[in-house]
């Protein structure tokens, strides 16, 4: 009986440590006079491989911007006082399309702030897409464990 209890406790501890290891992002929102809205994602990479899960922008934030705002700019920078990230790629998806049109490659940098405007690969031009669907943000190729970086999505009112 003691053997089974020890096994159960060990399994629970292993499962819990895997849950703690997952990377994460904390969303915060600032609405500015003039119609600008900044969605800030303060991210910490996984303690095993540096990754973060795909982030879905919250329902409250979507209620604030959907149908009334356009994506204006996306910025990324290492979080002050944190572990520097690898150069990494950012995608912002809406209705299955990358609103950055591939311009999010190497948007995350170890020491600098980089930004980009939304881009249409089809039209080969920068543009400001209207927000009419759910938004997700994904990061690829960031492998520094426990790296700290911030991604900002800036929206402007129509």
HUSUL-V357498 format. One record per residue. N is the residue number from 0. RES is the residue in one small letter. PSI is psi in whole degrees, -180 to 180 (999 if undefined). Layout:
BEGIN
n=N res=RES psi=PSI
n=N res=RES psi=PSI
END
This chain:
BEGIN
n=0 res=x psi=-44
n=1 res=x psi=-34
n=2 res=x psi=-43
n=3 res=x psi=-40
n=4 res=x psi=-42
n=5 res=x psi=-40
n=6 res=x psi=-44
n=7 res=x psi=-44
n=8 res=x psi=-41
n=9 res=x psi=-44
n=10 res=x psi=-44
n=11 res=x psi=-43
n=12 res=x psi=-40
n=13 res=x psi=-42
n=14 res=x psi=-43
n=15 res=x psi=-41
n=16 res=x psi=-33
n=17 res=x psi=-36
n=18 res=x psi=-39
n=19 res=x psi=-26
n=20 res=x psi=-21
n=21 res=x psi=138
n=22 res=x psi=165
n=23 res=x psi=166
n=24 res=x psi=142
n=25 res=x psi=124
n=26 res=x psi=135
n=27 res=x psi=154
n=28 res=x psi=137
n=29 res=x psi=126
n=30 res=x psi=128
n=31 res=x psi=153
n=32 res=x psi=138
n=33 res=x psi=-3
n=34 res=x psi=0
n=35 res=x psi=141
n=36 res=x psi=129
n=37 res=x psi=123
n=38 res=x psi=116
n=39 res=x psi=126
n=40 res=x psi=105
n=41 res=x psi=111
n=42 res=x psi=147
n=43 res=x psi=123
n=44 res=x psi=159
n=45 res=x psi=145
n=46 res=x psi=-6
n=47 res=x psi=-40
n=48 res=x psi=2
n=49 res=x psi=-6
n=50 res=x psi=165
n=51 res=x psi=154
n=52 res=x psi=162
n=53 res=x psi=135
n=54 res=x psi=129
n=55 res=x psi=125
n=56 res=x psi=137
n=57 res=x psi=157
n=58 res=x psi=-42
n=59 res=x psi=-43
n=60 res=x psi=-43
n=61 res=x psi=-38
n=62 res=x psi=-29
n=63 res=x psi=-35
n=64 res=x psi=-23
n=65 res=x psi=128
n=66 res=x psi=-5
n=67 res=x psi=-12
n=68 res=x psi=162
n=69 res=x psi=148
n=70 res=x psi=125
n=71 res=x psi=-41
n=72 res=x psi=151
n=73 res=x psi=129
n=74 res=x psi=152
n=75 res=x psi=143
n=76 res=x psi=154
n=77 res=x psi=140
n=78 res=x psi=130
n=79 res=x psi=130
n=80 res=x psi=1
n=81 res=x psi=-175
n=82 res=x psi=128
n=83 res=x psi=138
n=84 res=x psi=168
n=85 res=x psi=164
n=86 res=x psi=131
n=87 res=x psi=164
n=88 res=x psi=143
n=89 res=x psi=136
n=90 res=x psi=143
n=91 res=x psi=112
n=92 res=x psi=138
n=93 res=x psi=127
n=94 res=x psi=36
n=95 res=x psi=-2
n=96 res=x psi=140
n=97 res=x psi=111
n=98 res=x psi=-16
n=99 res=x psi=-7
n=100 res=x psi=34
n=101 res=x psi=-5
n=102 res=x psi=-1
n=103 res=x psi=3
n=104 res=x psi=129
n=105 res=x psi=26
n=106 res=x psi=-33
n=107 res=x psi=130
n=108 res=x psi=155
n=109 res=x psi=-30
n=110 res=x psi=-17
n=111 res=x psi=162
n=112 res=x psi=124
n=113 res=x psi=151
n=114 res=x psi=163
n=115 res=x psi=157
n=116 res=x psi=158
n=117 res=x psi=149
n=118 res=x psi=141
n=119 res=x psi=112
n=120 res=x psi=-37
n=121 res=x psi=-47
n=122 res=x psi=-8
n=123 res=x psi=47
n=124 res=x psi=155
n=125 res=x psi=148
n=126 res=x psi=170
n=127 res=x psi=98
n=128 res=x psi=138
n=129 res=x psi=141
n=130 res=x psi=110
n=131 res=x psi=11
n=132 res=x psi=176
n=133 res=x psi=144
n=134 res=x psi=138
n=135 res=x psi=149
n=136 res=x psi=132
n=137 res=x psi=148
n=138 res=x psi=133
n=139 res=x psi=151
n=140 res=x psi=20
n=141 res=x psi=110
n=142 res=x psi=1
n=143 res=x psi=122
n=144 res=x psi=139
n=145 res=x psi=27
n=146 res=x psi=148
n=147 res=x psi=123
n=148 res=x psi=161
n=149 res=x psi=138
n=150 res=x psi=130
n=151 res=x psi=131
n=152 res=x psi=123
n=153 res=x psi=127
n=154 res=x psi=149
n=155 res=x psi=144
n=156 res=x psi=146
n=157 res=x psi=999
END
